[in-house]
Amino acid sequence: MSRKPLSRDRVISCAAVLVDRDGLDTLSLTAVAHEMNVGQSALYNHVDGVDDVRRELALLARRLLADALRDAALGRSRDDAVMAMAQAWRAFVAEHRGLYAATDRVPMRGDAHVTAAVEEIVSIVRAVIAGYGLPDPDAMEAAWAFRSAVHGFCVLEADRGQPAGVDLDHAFQRLVALLCSGMQRSVPA
């Protein structure tokens, strides 16, 4: 039985599984090499170090999140689509806590690929929000507000940063309902 040859994709896939299982703070080339049962030096033929892996994880997380949002919104509109996207975002973070954490550790500025991945997510959200009849500048601002609110809630939930005794499902539903209400009220007369 022969082993699959190492590749950049296999290294990143392994790292994704590792961080989802053990957390992003455990990411090291040593940990990835151990998980793949190879010497650490072999990884350098495929990645340029742990920062390169972290960047690739952030890109992967954003691509997967964009796919989840697109799928959730398909065939829906307005409040139904916004709620579906928000729930898909929350489910993604719950399932890929470590992978999603990488999105906060890799700056957008100066990286065209990361910027494009972020803009893809915002454009999906903006397209849904445009269904409320908001003009483009307002729809874009509402998309960023949606992203900020849902991202913030999900990060706090993943890091257990909420007050004890809070019904998180109710709080999340209320947050998204407030966002929807604000978008409905922002429609020009």
C-alpha positions as CSV (number, residue, x, y, z in Angstrom):
1,M,0.0,0.0,0.0
2,S,1.5,3.3,-1.0
3,R,1.0,6.6,0.6
4,K,-0.6,9.5,-1.3
5,P,2.1,12.0,-2.2
6,L,2.3,15.2,-0.3
7,S,0.7,18.3,-2.0
8,R,-0.2,21.8,-1.0
9,D,-3.8,20.9,-1.0
10,R,-3.3,17.9,1.3
11,V,-1.2,20.0,3.7
12,I,-3.9,22.6,3.9
13,S,-6.7,20.0,4.2
14,C,-4.9,18.4,7.0
15,A,-4.3,21.7,8.8
16,A,-8.0,22.5,8.4
17,V,-9.0,19.3,10.1
18,L,-6.4,19.9,12.8
19,V,-7.6,23.4,13.7
20,D,-11.2,22.4,13.6
21,R,-10.5,19.6,16.0
22,D,-7.9,21.3,18.3
23,G,-8.2,25.0,17.7
24,L,-6.3,27.5,15.6
25,D,-3.8,28.2,18.4
26,T,-2.5,24.7,18.1
27,L,-1.5,25.2,14.4
28,S,2.2,24.6,13.8
29,L,4.0,22.8,11.0
30,T,5.2,20.3,13.6
31,A,1.6,19.5,14.5
32,V,0.6,19.2,10.8
33,A,3.6,17.0,10.0
34,H,2.8,14.8,13.0
35,E,-0.8,14.5,11.8
36,M,0.4,13.6,8.3
37,N,3.0,11.2,9.6
38,V,5.8,13.0,7.7
39,G,8.9,15.0,8.6
40,Q,8.3,18.7,9.1
41,S,10.9,19.5,6.5
42,A,8.9,17.7,3.9
43,L,6.1,20.3,4.3
44,Y,8.4,23.1,3.2
45,N,8.3,21.7,-0.4
46,H,4.6,22.7,-0.4
47,V,4.1,25.6,2.0
48,D,6.2,28.6,3.0
49,G,5.7,28.2,6.7
50,V,2.9,28.5,9.3
51,D,1.8,32.0,8.1
52,D,1.3,30.6,4.6
53,V,-0.8,27.8,6.0
54,R,-2.9,30.2,8.2
55,R,-3.5,32.4,5.1
56,E,-4.6,29.4,3.1
57,L,-6.9,28.4,5.9
58,A,-8.5,31.8,6.0
59,L,-9.1,31.7,2.2
60,L,-10.5,28.2,2.5
61,A,-12.9,29.3,5.3
62,R,-14.1,32.2,3.3
63,R,-14.7,30.1,0.2
64,L,-16.6,27.5,2.2
65,L,-18.6,30.2,4.0
66,A,-19.5,32.0,0.7
67,D,-20.7,28.6,-0.7
68,A,-22.8,28.1,2.4
69,L,-24.3,31.6,2.3
70,R,-25.1,31.2,-1.5
71,D,-26.8,27.9,-0.9
72,A,-28.8,29.1,2.0
73,A,-30.1,32.2,0.2
74,L,-31.0,30.3,-3.0
75,G,-34.7,30.6,-3.8
76,R,-35.4,32.9,-0.8
77,S,-35.8,36.6,-0.5
78,R,-35.8,39.4,2.1
79,D,-36.2,38.3,5.7
80,D,-36.3,34.6,4.8
81,A,-33.1,34.8,2.9
82,V,-31.4,37.0,5.5
83,M,-32.4,34.5,8.3
84,A,-31.2,31.6,6.2
85,M,-27.8,33.2,5.6
86,A,-27.4,34.1,9.2
87,Q,-28.2,30.6,10.3
88,A,-25.9,29.1,7.7
89,W,-23.1,31.5,8.9
90,R,-23.7,30.4,12.5
91,A,-23.8,26.7,11.6
92,F,-20.5,27.1,9.6
93,V,-18.7,28.7,12.6
94,A,-20.0,26.0,14.9
95,E,-18.8,23.3,12.6
96,H,-15.5,24.9,11.6
97,R,-14.6,26.9,14.7
98,G,-10.8,26.7,14.2
99,L,-11.0,27.2,10.4
100,Y,-13.2,30.2,10.9
101,A,-10.9,31.7,13.5
102,A,-8.2,31.9,10.8
103,T,-10.3,34.6,9.1
104,D,-9.6,37.0,12.0
105,R,-5.9,36.3,12.0
106,V,-5.1,37.1,8.4
107,P,-5.3,40.8,7.4
108,M,-7.0,41.8,4.2
109,R,-4.9,44.8,3.5
110,G,-2.3,44.2,0.8
111,D,-3.5,40.7,-0.1
112,A,-5.7,40.7,-3.3
113,H,-6.8,37.1,-2.8
114,V,-8.0,37.6,0.8
115,T,-9.6,40.9,-0.2
116,A,-11.5,39.2,-3.0
117,A,-12.6,36.4,-0.7
118,V,-14.0,38.9,1.8
119,E,-15.7,40.9,-1.0
120,E,-17.3,37.7,-2.4
121,I,-19.0,37.1,1.0
122,V,-20.1,40.7,1.2
123,S,-21.4,40.7,-2.4
124,I,-23.6,37.6,-1.7
125,V,-25.0,39.3,1.4
126,R,-25.4,42.6,-0.5
127,A,-27.3,40.9,-3.3
128,V,-29.8,39.4,-0.8
129,I,-30.2,42.7,0.9
130,A,-30.8,44.5,-2.4
131,G,-34.0,42.5,-2.5
132,Y,-35.4,44.9,0.1
133,G,-35.2,47.6,-2.5
134,L,-32.2,49.4,-1.0
135,P,-30.1,51.4,-3.4
136,D,-26.6,50.1,-3.9
137,P,-24.6,52.3,-1.4
138,D,-27.2,51.5,1.3
139,A,-27.3,47.8,0.4
140,M,-23.5,47.7,0.7
141,E,-23.6,49.4,4.1
142,A,-26.4,47.0,5.3
143,A,-24.3,44.1,4.1
144,W,-21.3,45.2,6.1
145,A,-23.6,45.7,9.1
146,F,-25.0,42.2,8.7
147,R,-21.6,40.7,8.4
148,S,-20.3,42.6,11.5
149,A,-23.3,41.7,13.6
150,V,-23.4,38.0,12.6
151,H,-19.6,37.6,12.8
152,G,-19.4,39.2,16.2
153,F,-22.2,37.1,17.6
154,C,-20.7,33.9,16.2
155,V,-17.2,34.7,17.5
156,L,-18.5,35.5,20.9
157,E,-20.5,32.3,20.9
158,A,-17.6,30.2,19.7
159,D,-15.3,31.6,22.4
160,R,-18.1,31.3,25.0
161,G,-18.0,35.1,25.5
162,Q,-21.7,35.5,26.2
163,P,-23.2,36.1,29.7
164,A,-24.3,33.0,31.6
165,G,-27.9,32.1,31.3
166,V,-28.5,33.7,27.9
167,D,-30.7,31.7,25.5
168,L,-28.3,32.0,22.5
169,D,-30.8,30.7,20.0
170,H,-33.4,33.3,21.0
171,A,-30.7,36.1,21.1
172,F,-29.5,35.1,17.6
173,Q,-33.0,35.1,16.2
174,R,-33.7,38.5,17.8
175,L,-30.4,39.9,16.4
176,V,-31.3,38.9,12.9
177,A,-34.9,40.1,13.3
178,L,-33.6,43.5,14.3
179,L,-31.3,43.6,11.3
180,C,-34.2,42.7,9.0
181,S,-36.4,45.3,10.6
182,G,-33.7,47.9,10.1
183,M,-33.4,47.0,6.4
184,Q,-37.1,47.2,5.9
185,R,-37.2,50.7,7.5
186,S,-34.3,51.9,5.4
187,V,-36.1,51.4,2.1
188,P,-36.6,54.8,0.4
189,A,-40.2,55.9,0.1
